[in-house]
Amino acid sequence: MNQSIQILDGAVYAVDKKSLKIEAIFSGQLINCYINGADEETLLSIYASQQFDIEELLEKLIDDECFDSSGDIHLNAEQLI
């Protein structure tokens, strides 16, 4: 686990992006992480049942600098099922 990456508690559904939004802090910067590809209820259920696995995956993606052009991280629900 990379100590410079902190996944903040909780996740919220971002209606405008039709994605579950999880926030992380990496070297003092706020990183938005999004999970899409399913409806709100399904995304929240996936997060509730796999929270720690998702957080580990996000830490790896952040550590590997897999950011989009806006500096965000994206996952598809299919990657988690």
C-alpha positions in Angstrom: 0.0 0.0 0.0 1.3 3.4 -1.0 1.1 5.7 2.1 1.0 8.8 -0.1 -2.4 7.7 -1.5 -5.4 8.1 0.8 -8.9 6.9 -0.4 -11.5 9.0 1.4 -14.4 7.3 3.1 -17.6 6.9 1.2 -18.9 7.2 -2.3 -21.6 9.4 -3.9 -23.5 9.0 -7.1 -22.6 11.8 -9.6 -25.8 12.3 -11.6 -24.0 14.5 -14.2 -21.5 11.7 -15.0 -23.9 8.8 -14.3 -21.0 7.4 -12.2 -20.1 6.6 -8.6 -17.6 9.1 -7.4 -14.9 8.2 -5.0 -12.3 10.8 -3.9 -8.6 10.1 -3.1 -5.7 12.3 -2.1 -2.4 11.7 -3.8 0.6 13.8 -2.8 -1.7 16.6 -1.6 -4.0 16.6 -4.7 -7.6 15.6 -4.7 -8.2 12.9 -7.3 -11.7 12.1 -8.5 -12.3 8.4 -9.3 -15.4 7.3 -11.2 -17.1 4.0 -11.6 -19.6 3.8 -14.4 -21.4 1.2 -16.5 -24.4 0.5 -14.4 -27.3 2.2 -12.7 -27.0 4.0 -9.3 -28.3 1.2 -7.2 -26.0 -1.4 -8.8 -23.0 0.8 -8.5 -23.7 1.5 -4.8 -24.2 -2.3 -4.2 -20.9 -3.1 -5.9 -19.1 -0.5 -3.9 -20.7 -1.8 -0.6 -19.7 -5.4 -1.3 -16.2 -4.7 -2.7 -15.1 -1.5 -1.1 -11.7 -2.6 0.0 -10.9 -4.4 -3.3 -12.0 -1.2 -5.2 -9.8 0.9 -3.0 -6.8 -1.3 -3.6 -7.4 -1.1 -7.3 -7.8 2.6 -7.2 -4.5 2.9 -5.3 -2.7 0.8 -8.0 -4.2 2.9 -10.8 -3.2 6.2 -9.1 0.3 4.8 -8.3 0.6 3.8 -12.0 -0.6 7.3 -13.0 -3.6 6.0 -15.1 -5.2 9.4 -15.2 -7.4 10.8 -18.0 -6.7 14.2 -19.5 -8.6 15.8 -16.6 -6.6 14.0 -14.0 -9.4 11.6 -13.1 -9.4 7.8 -12.8 -12.2 5.8 -14.4 -13.4 2.2 -13.9 -16.2 0.3 -15.5 -18.5 -1.8 -13.4 -17.8 -4.8 -15.6 -14.1 -4.7 -14.4 -15.4 -5.2 -10.8 -18.0 -8.0 -11.4 
